[in-house]
């Protein structure tokens, strides 16, 4: 470490305590990556504030020195958004894991950013309520990270993504100032600044208290699994279910590759391994409406060519079906050293054609592509298995990824549904946004953080970003 870095670490230790500052090279390597295997960056140091006041003091100190910072939660993000490269400091929020309040009568809760998504769901369930956004990483990911990325999950089809469940935020700006956005009553005055902050990927500041909306636990939940001999048939079934006016709580698809990987792992869910694809359809609500929707969805799947349709008869069977879907990404760790989970969204009607194009891209570049995704809203997750230690394979992954993005955009889609832009997708931003769009985004970012110190180098393409330094309107 340089003399300047040592001095800064000592100053930060004076705020949070010496044991909550990491400076050793081996310690820093622990934080050199998030869930994206293609990018690495080593921070100057890592600091673990334990309260909003400590976050404020840390950011004020960094601001005074002109030192950039990156906020980080559990590090499960898939776009490289939580990477900090020296001289940047990594501000890790996992110590701030307290549920501050669960207000059952008003169906809301207040949490710190380090609260794990599944922990909040369990606590809400104690009073008959539920926090709806459920990313596949919900057993590890944090609410603060969900806010930064506007995370979704299988049940976002009916219930919406994170932004639909955030009422108010306490935010620390890059200069250390604490501000409040939104309203706990759900009726903010003026611009929706809380909504603007959600999905800003750490470039606006750090959320230190988050007021979330809770929803009642549905009285009835029914889940079916339909298997198909053709991927196209499964995609057509998805479009027909939505066109029928049915809004499932979740509508998920897995292809043959994903099925085989899951069924040969400890997460085996009983999926038929000879199927080209399976659909998980879940409906919830009042008994009569759920029964009618599930019956019609089952009929549509059969009409589209489903071989068998199996209903979960118990909560344990339903949980097992979902285990296979939610643990699919973990199961893929058995077949390759690295996994790139891509993320793009296309119109549902384009699913069959896009899936065929994605498969062709994988074959042409000699890459194994596995599809596990939110079919109901067209949010694709083509998973590319590879070995990052092989330069040739890494290069093919980069080319294939861009081709997949181009196919999705050409079909009327966009480059990310829930994983964010970070460093991985900013090179694709010009596929969907022009110079004026990017300049406007940068101006909004500058309004929140004129210093440019919060998560620099993310989201806005390098050629479109303003020079690092004070922001001023054009």
Phi, psi and omega in degrees: 000146176284167178301322180295318180295320179296317180296319180295317179300321179294321178295318179293323177297329177292340179268313188253349185101143185301324183290348182252024172232129181248130181227344183292142181307319181293326177290319182294327179298333178299333184251019184280351180214158168247220182280001179263116187278353186266356181227143177221147177204135182255122181285165176291321174196169179237132181236141183241085176292151183248001181202167178297322180294325177290322175301315180300315181293321179297312182293325177297320179294316179295320179298318180298329180270351184071030183263126178289161180215160176228128175276143182219140175257245182276352180076024180268358181301153187243018181234007182075017183288340183258023179265138178234128179249131180312137014276008181293148178255139178266120179259102186263130193254015185293339176290337183270072187244032183264137168273111188281329180195144168238111184257089185296315181302324181260006175053056177207163177217156176240126184227157171276163187293338183273006178291130179287138183309311182294330178295316177298318180299318180294318181293321179295324181297334180298335181245023175076020181240172185213140171264113195288316183301126188223072177305156180299336179268020189298340177286349181231326187290155184253157181296324178299317177293322176300320178295315181300320185261356187053054186297154179245242182133171183305323185270011179286344179303313180268321191262348180090170182269187188307316185301334179284355184234013178253122180265316185207157181221139162263126186234138171258120179284171186299335180270002179097354180288136177263128181228161179242132180239145178078192182213134180298337178283349180085006181234078181289154176262139178079202183299150180278078183289329177295316178297326178291323182290321180296126182091005181277001171057037176078006182270353180256341185146198185236124175282126182247343173214132188232121176263117185249152175274135175250151179238155179296145173294126183296143183290333182225134176227128177230139184228135175234154176239121178246135178248147186230150178272353179219136179297321180299320180297320178296318178296321178292326177297321179301310181299321183289324178297313181292319180298333179290347182095005177279133176242089179296155172296326178208147178213097190245149179232144173226139180268180185301319180300314180296318180300312181298320181295314181296315185290342176263011181245179178290351181263015182312131185242003181085022176288144179288119187285349178268001181279146174283333179196155171234149173245132170258119179242124179232131176238145177219162181137214179284147188308309184299314181294319180296315180300318181293316181294318180294319179298318180290320178298320178296317180297319180296317179299318180294319179296328180279353176114015178297139178284303177227153175232120184245133179259139173286121184271339182226167177298325180294320178294319177298317180297322180293319178300318180286331178302315180301319180290312187284336180261008183300318182296320177295321180297329181293344177297345181280341189256350179201161181291327185223156180219124175256114180267101180282169189204111176212159182236135180229160174302142182304323181295340181269354185307309183302314181293318182295319179299321177293321178293320178297318179298320179295322177298316179299315179296317184295328181259012178054048180237143175277119179246126181240132183252122174222115190201171180274086186294327185300325178246018174069022181270100184277146172229074174292122182259122181257116180269134184196179177239110183296343178283350179261105184302321181295316180293321178298320179294321179293325177298318181297316180293315180297321180299315179295319179298321177297316178299317181296320178297316182294318179293318179298333179277003181096015182258199180217175195273348177206141177255326184204350184271350179085177183263309178052226175262337186290319188255000181294336177287349177259356186301327182287354174288334184236345182234141176269176181303321181293321178299313183294323178295321178294317177302317181293325178293320177296317177301317180294331178294323178281322185223081180300336183284338183072020184270340185277112177048057181294154177081009181248153171072298183281128179304147185305319182290340183261343184286147176291156175302144181298124182149186185303140181266144173216148182294150180293000000 
